[in-house]
């Protein structure tokens, strides 16, 4: 699995399963995946994607 997918998977777990705040979860995942520091734009896009999914989840709940 590509490192970015691991990052997204961890972010989704923290947000949807562990009920962490998105910003806190993003920071934790970023700290756990420091080797991706050079890919900040990609990580931010993943965060935006998860934020949209979270918004849709809350709307449908």
Backbone torsions as a table, in degrees:
resi	resn	phi	psi	omega
1	UNK	NA	131.4	178.2
2	UNK	-60.8	149.3	-177.5
3	UNK	-56.7	-34.7	179.9
4	UNK	-65.8	-35.2	177.3
5	UNK	-69.0	-38.2	174.9
6	UNK	-60.2	-42.9	178.8
7	UNK	-60.3	-48.9	-178.7
8	UNK	-63.0	-41.4	179.7
9	UNK	-61.1	-44.0	178.9
10	UNK	-65.6	-42.3	-179.7
11	UNK	-61.4	-45.5	178.9
12	UNK	-62.7	-40.4	178.7
13	UNK	-62.7	-45.5	-179.1
14	UNK	-62.6	-40.7	-176.4
15	UNK	-77.6	-50.8	-171.4
16	UNK	-86.9	-33.2	-177.9
17	UNK	-97.1	-40.3	-177.2
18	UNK	-94.8	-2.4	178.1
19	UNK	56.5	36.5	176.2
20	UNK	-79.0	151.5	171.5
21	UNK	-61.5	141.9	-175.9
22	UNK	-57.7	-45.5	-178.6
23	UNK	-65.0	-41.6	178.0
24	UNK	-65.0	-42.1	179.2
25	UNK	-63.9	-41.3	179.0
26	UNK	-61.3	-45.5	179.8
27	UNK	-64.5	-40.1	178.7
28	UNK	-65.1	-45.5	179.8
29	UNK	-64.0	-39.2	178.2
30	UNK	-61.8	-42.3	178.9
31	UNK	-65.3	-37.1	179.9
32	UNK	-74.2	-18.6	-177.3
33	UNK	-123.5	50.1	-177.2
34	UNK	-61.0	-22.4	178.5
35	UNK	-67.0	-11.0	177.7
36	UNK	-97.7	10.7	-175.7
37	UNK	-55.5	-32.3	179.6
38	UNK	-75.4	-3.6	-178.7
39	UNK	-114.6	41.2	-175.5
40	UNK	-57.4	-40.1	179.5
41	UNK	-61.2	-42.7	-179.5
42	UNK	-66.0	-40.9	179.6
43	UNK	-65.6	-38.5	178.7
44	UNK	-65.7	-38.4	177.2
45	UNK	-64.0	-38.4	176.5
46	UNK	-63.4	-42.7	178.7
47	UNK	-60.8	-43.2	179.2
48	UNK	-62.5	-40.7	179.2
49	UNK	-62.8	-44.7	179.0
50	UNK	-66.9	-37.6	178.4
51	UNK	-62.3	-41.9	177.8
52	UNK	-64.7	-43.2	177.7
53	UNK	-62.9	-39.4	178.5
54	UNK	-64.9	-43.0	178.2
55	UNK	-61.0	-45.0	178.6
56	UNK	-65.6	-38.3	177.9
57	UNK	-62.2	-45.6	-179.3
58	UNK	-66.8	-35.9	-179.9
59	UNK	-66.3	-36.8	-176.6
60	UNK	-87.7	-4.5	-178.6
61	UNK	-87.7	NA	NA
